[in-house]
Amino acid sequence: MPLSIVTAPARNQIKKPAAVLRSRLAKDAEVMALLHENTVLRRQIARVRYVPADRRGSGAGQARG
């Protein structure tokens, strides 16, 4: 029997408690860091400004009359 078949369940049993036992403070800190990262990334993206030529193709799904 290959060793990986034996060790895979053991590794899964070790990983599960780590996720459960993680402190609420650590989870809150990670959420705050991700929110900050999202805010910073949003600031780096310029607003899209559409010109009339861009809007011509946006009615492709509309019925023509």
LUMBABA-16764 format. One record per residue: z, x, y of N, C-alpha, C, CB in turn; residue in three letters; residue number from 1. Coordinates in pm, whole numbers, plus 50000, padded with zeros to 5 digits. Glycine has a CB too. Layout:
<rs>
+-------+-------+-------+-------+-------+-------+-------+-------+-------+-------+-------+-------+------+------+
!   n_z !   n_x !   n_y !  ca_z !  ca_x !  ca_y !   c_z !   c_x !   c_y !  cb_z !  cb_x !  cb_y ! resn ! resi !
+-------+-------+-------+-------+-------+-------+-------+-------+-------+-------+-------+-------+------+------+
!     Z !     X !     Y !     Z !     X !     Y !     Z !     X !     Y !     Z !     X !     Y !  Ala !  NUM !
...
+-------+-------+-------+-------+-------+-------+-------+-------+-------+-------+-------+-------+------+------+
</rs>
This chain:
<rs>
+-------+-------+-------+-------+-------+-------+-------+-------+-------+-------+-------+-------+------+------+
!   n_z !   n_x !   n_y !  ca_z !  ca_x !  ca_y !   c_z !   c_x !   c_y !  cb_z !  cb_x !  cb_y ! resn ! resi !
+-------+-------+-------+-------+-------+-------+-------+-------+-------+-------+-------+-------+------+------+
! 50000 ! 50085 ! 49882 ! 50000 ! 50000 ! 50000 ! 50000 ! 50090 ! 50124 ! 50123 ! 49903 ! 50000 !  Met !    1 !
! 49907 ! 50066 ! 50217 ! 49901 ! 50150 ! 50337 ! 50029 ! 50138 ! 50419 ! 49780 ! 50113 ! 50423 !  Pro !    2 !
! 50063 ! 50245 ! 50483 ! 50185 ! 50252 ! 50562 ! 50182 ! 50156 ! 50681 ! 50208 ! 50394 ! 50610 !  Leu !    3 !
! 50064 ! 50135 ! 50739 ! 50056 ! 50049 ! 50857 ! 50094 ! 49904 ! 50826 ! 49915 ! 50053 ! 50915 !  Ser !    4 !
! 50069 ! 49859 ! 50703 ! 50106 ! 49723 ! 50663 ! 50258 ! 49708 ! 50660 ! 50045 ! 49687 ! 50525 !  Ile !    5 !
! 50326 ! 49815 ! 50625 ! 50472 ! 49812 ! 50616 ! 50534 ! 49827 ! 50755 ! 50522 ! 49923 ! 50523 !  Val !    6 !
! 50477 ! 49913 ! 50838 ! 50540 ! 49942 ! 50967 ! 50509 ! 49838 ! 51074 ! 50496 ! 50078 ! 51015 !  Thr !    7 !
! 50397 ! 49766 ! 51065 ! 50361 ! 49666 ! 51167 ! 50468 ! 49558 ! 51185 ! 50228 ! 49601 ! 51131 !  Ala !    8 !
! 50518 ! 49497 ! 51076 ! 50624 ! 49396 ! 51095 ! 50752 ! 49456 ! 51155 ! 50657 ! 49330 ! 50962 !  Pro !    9 !
! 50782 ! 49579 ! 51118 ! 50902 ! 49643 ! 51172 ! 50887 ! 49665 ! 51323 ! 50928 ! 49778 ! 51100 !  Ala !   10 !
! 50769 ! 49709 ! 51366 ! 50745 ! 49729 ! 51509 ! 50756 ! 49597 ! 51585 ! 50608 ! 49791 ! 51533 !  Arg !   11 !
! 50704 ! 49489 ! 51528 ! 50712 ! 49359 ! 51594 ! 50857 ! 49313 ! 51608 ! 50632 ! 49255 ! 51516 !  Asn !   12 !
! 50940 ! 49342 ! 51509 ! 51081 ! 49302 ! 51515 ! 51156 ! 49381 ! 51623 ! 51147 ! 49323 ! 51380 !  Gln !   13 !
! 51110 ! 49500 ! 51651 ! 51175 ! 49582 ! 51754 ! 51131 ! 49535 ! 51893 ! 51140 ! 49732 ! 51734 !  Ile !   14 !
! 51005 ! 49496 ! 51909 ! 50953 ! 49457 ! 52040 ! 51007 ! 49323 ! 52087 ! 50803 ! 49452 ! 52036 !  Lys !   15 !
! 51030 ! 49229 ! 51998 ! 51073 ! 49095 ! 52037 ! 51205 ! 49095 ! 52114 ! 51087 ! 49009 ! 51915 !  Lys !   16 !
! 51310 ! 49158 ! 52065 ! 51436 ! 49155 ! 52140 ! 51426 ! 49221 ! 52278 ! 51545 ! 49223 ! 52061 !  Pro !   17 !
! 51340 ! 49318 ! 52293 ! 51326 ! 49386 ! 52422 ! 51279 ! 49287 ! 52528 ! 51228 ! 49504 ! 52411 !  Ala !   18 !
! 51187 ! 49199 ! 52493 ! 51137 ! 49100 ! 52589 ! 51243 ! 48994 ! 52618 ! 51010 ! 49033 ! 52535 !  Ala !   19 !
! 51320 ! 48957 ! 52519 ! 51422 ! 48854 ! 52536 ! 51540 ! 48907 ! 52617 ! 51470 ! 48804 ! 52401 !  Val !   20 !
! 51577 ! 49031 ! 52593 ! 51695 ! 49089 ! 52656 ! 51669 ! 49142 ! 52797 ! 51749 ! 49199 ! 52571 !  Leu !   21 !
! 51546 ! 49141 ! 52840 ! 51513 ! 49191 ! 52972 ! 51588 ! 49110 ! 53078 ! 51361 ! 49186 ! 52997 !  Arg !   22 !
! 51649 ! 49179 ! 53170 ! 51734 ! 49110 ! 53266 ! 51654 ! 49025 ! 53364 ! 51818 ! 49211 ! 53343 !  Ser !   23 !
! 51718 ! 48924 ! 53414 ! 51655 ! 48837 ! 53513 ! 51623 ! 48916 ! 53640 ! 51746 ! 48716 ! 53546 !  Arg !   24 !
! 51709 ! 49010 ! 53674 ! 51688 ! 49092 ! 53793 ! 51560 ! 49175 ! 53779 ! 51808 ! 49184 ! 53817 !  Leu !   25 !
! 51534 ! 49229 ! 53659 ! 51414 ! 49307 ! 53636 ! 51289 ! 49219 ! 53647 ! 51419 ! 49375 ! 53498 !  Ala !   26 !
! 51298 ! 49097 ! 53596 ! 51185 ! 49004 ! 53605 ! 51158 ! 48967 ! 53751 ! 51212 ! 48877 ! 53521 !  Lys !   27 !
! 51265 ! 48939 ! 53826 ! 51250 ! 48905 ! 53967 ! 51189 ! 49020 ! 54046 ! 51385 ! 48866 ! 54027 !  Asp !   28 !
! 51232 ! 49143 ! 54014 ! 51177 ! 49260 ! 54082 ! 51028 ! 49276 ! 54053 ! 51254 ! 49387 ! 54040 !  Ala !   29 !
! 50988 ! 49251 ! 53931 ! 50847 ! 49262 ! 53895 ! 50765 ! 49156 ! 53968 ! 50828 ! 49249 ! 53744 !  Glu !   30 !
! 50816 ! 49034 ! 53975 ! 50746 ! 48927 ! 54045 ! 50730 ! 48962 ! 54193 ! 50821 ! 48793 ! 54028 !  Val !   31 !
! 50837 ! 49013 ! 54254 ! 50829 ! 49052 ! 54396 ! 50726 ! 49163 ! 54417 ! 50967 ! 49099 ! 54446 !  Met !   32 !
! 50721 ! 49259 ! 54327 ! 50624 ! 49368 ! 54338 ! 50481 ! 49316 ! 54325 ! 50651 ! 49475 ! 54231 !  Ala !   33 !
! 50459 ! 49223 ! 54232 ! 50326 ! 49167 ! 54215 ! 50283 ! 49082 ! 54334 ! 50321 ! 49085 ! 54088 !  Leu !   34 !
! 50377 ! 49007 ! 54393 ! 50347 ! 48929 ! 54511 ! 50309 ! 49020 ! 54628 ! 50466 ! 48840 ! 54549 !  Leu !   35 !
! 50382 ! 49130 ! 54642 ! 50352 ! 49225 ! 54749 ! 50214 ! 49287 ! 54728 ! 50461 ! 49336 ! 54756 !  His !   36 !
! 50185 ! 49324 ! 54604 ! 50054 ! 49383 ! 54573 ! 49942 ! 49284 ! 54606 ! 50048 ! 49424 ! 54424 !  Glu !   37 !
! 49962 ! 49158 ! 54572 ! 49864 ! 49054 ! 54600 ! 49842 ! 49041 ! 54751 ! 49908 ! 48920 ! 54540 !  Asn !   38 !
! 49950 ! 49044 ! 54828 ! 49940 ! 49033 ! 54973 ! 49861 ! 49150 ! 55031 ! 50079 ! 49027 ! 55036 !  Thr !   39 !
! 49890 ! 49269 ! 54984 ! 49821 ! 49388 ! 55033 ! 49672 ! 49381 ! 55000 ! 49882 ! 49515 ! 54973 !  Val !   40 !
! 49639 ! 49340 ! 54879 ! 49499 ! 49330 ! 54839 ! 49425 ! 49224 ! 54920 ! 49488 ! 49299 ! 54690 !  Leu !   41 !
! 49491 ! 49114 ! 54950 ! 49426 ! 49009 ! 55030 ! 49395 ! 49058 ! 55170 ! 49515 ! 48885 ! 55036 !  Arg !   42 !
! 49481 ! 49144 ! 55226 ! 49457 ! 49197 ! 55360 ! 49336 ! 49289 ! 55363 ! 49579 ! 49273 ! 55409 !  Arg !   43 !
! 49305 ! 49352 ! 55250 ! 49195 ! 49447 ! 55246 ! 49059 ! 49380 ! 55236 ! 49213 ! 49540 ! 55129 !  Gln !   44 !
! 49057 ! 49253 ! 55199 ! 48931 ! 49181 ! 55182 ! 48897 ! 49110 ! 55312 ! 48939 ! 49080 ! 55064 !  Ile !   45 !
! 48778 ! 49136 ! 55363 ! 48733 ! 49071 ! 55486 ! 48694 ! 48926 ! 55456 ! 48614 ! 49147 ! 55550 !  Ala !   46 !
! 48712 ! 48840 ! 55555 ! 48672 ! 48701 ! 55540 ! 48521 ! 48692 ! 55528 ! 48723 ! 48616 ! 55659 !  Arg !   47 !
! 48475 ! 48603 ! 55445 ! 48331 ! 48582 ! 55428 ! 48285 ! 48492 ! 55542 ! 48297 ! 48520 ! 55287 !  Val !   48 !
! 48183 ! 48534 ! 55612 ! 48126 ! 48453 ! 55720 ! 47985 ! 48412 ! 55678 ! 48125 ! 48532 ! 55857 !  Arg !   49 !
! 47967 ! 48283 ! 55662 ! 47837 ! 48233 ! 55619 ! 47747 ! 48212 ! 55740 ! 47853 ! 48102 ! 55540 !  Tyr !   50 !
! 47622 ! 48242 ! 55722 ! 47521 ! 48214 ! 55825 ! 47432 ! 48103 ! 55770 ! 47436 ! 48344 ! 55861 !  Val !   51 !
! 47356 ! 48035 ! 55856 ! 47274 ! 47923 ! 55807 ! 47185 ! 47958 ! 55688 ! 47188 ! 47873 ! 55918 !  Pro !   52 !
! 47135 ! 48079 ! 55681 ! 47050 ! 48117 ! 55568 ! 47127 ! 48114 ! 55435 ! 46991 ! 48258 ! 55591 !  Ala !   53 !
! 47257 ! 48142 ! 55439 ! 47338 ! 48139 ! 55319 ! 47359 ! 47996 ! 55271 ! 47473 ! 48206 ! 55343 !  Asp !   54 !
! 47362 ! 47903 ! 55364 ! 47394 ! 47764 ! 55329 ! 47274 ! 47691 ! 55269 ! 47442 ! 47690 ! 55452 !  Arg !   55 !
! 47155 ! 47742 ! 55287 ! 47036 ! 47675 ! 55233 ! 47044 ! 47657 ! 55082 ! 46911 ! 47753 ! 55269 !  Arg !   56 !
! 47084 ! 47759 ! 55011 ! 47088 ! 47753 ! 54865 ! 47207 ! 47680 ! 54810 ! 47085 ! 47890 ! 54809 !  Gly !   57 !
! 47307 ! 47647 ! 54894 ! 47428 ! 47585 ! 54841 ! 47407 ! 47439 ! 54803 ! 47539 ! 47595 ! 54943 !  Ser !   58 !
! 47299 ! 47377 ! 54844 ! 47275 ! 47237 ! 54810 ! 47189 ! 47221 ! 54687 ! 47211 ! 47166 ! 54925 !  Gly !   59 !
! 47182 ! 47320 ! 54603 ! 47096 ! 47316 ! 54485 ! 47131 ! 47202 ! 54391 ! 47105 ! 47448 ! 54411 !  Ala !   60 !
! 47258 ! 47167 ! 54381 ! 47299 ! 47062 ! 54289 ! 47289 ! 46923 ! 54348 ! 47437 ! 47086 ! 54243 !  Gly !   61 !
! 47254 ! 46912 ! 54474 ! 47249 ! 46782 ! 54541 ! 47113 ! 46717 ! 54518 ! 47277 ! 46797 ! 54692 !  Gln !   62 !
! 47114 ! 46583 ! 54519 ! 46989 ! 46508 ! 54504 ! 46903 ! 46524 ! 54629 ! 47016 ! 46357 ! 54477 !  Ala !   63 !
! 46776 ! 46536 ! 54606 ! 46685 ! 46552 ! 54720 ! 46634 ! 46413 ! 54762 ! 46564 ! 46647 ! 54683 !  Arg !   64 !
! 46620 ! 46396 ! 54891 ! 46580 ! 46264 ! 54937 ! 46459 ! 46261 ! 55022 ! 46688 ! 46203 ! 55010 !  Gly !   65 !
+-------+-------+-------+-------+-------+-------+-------+-------+-------+-------+-------+-------+------+------+
</rs>
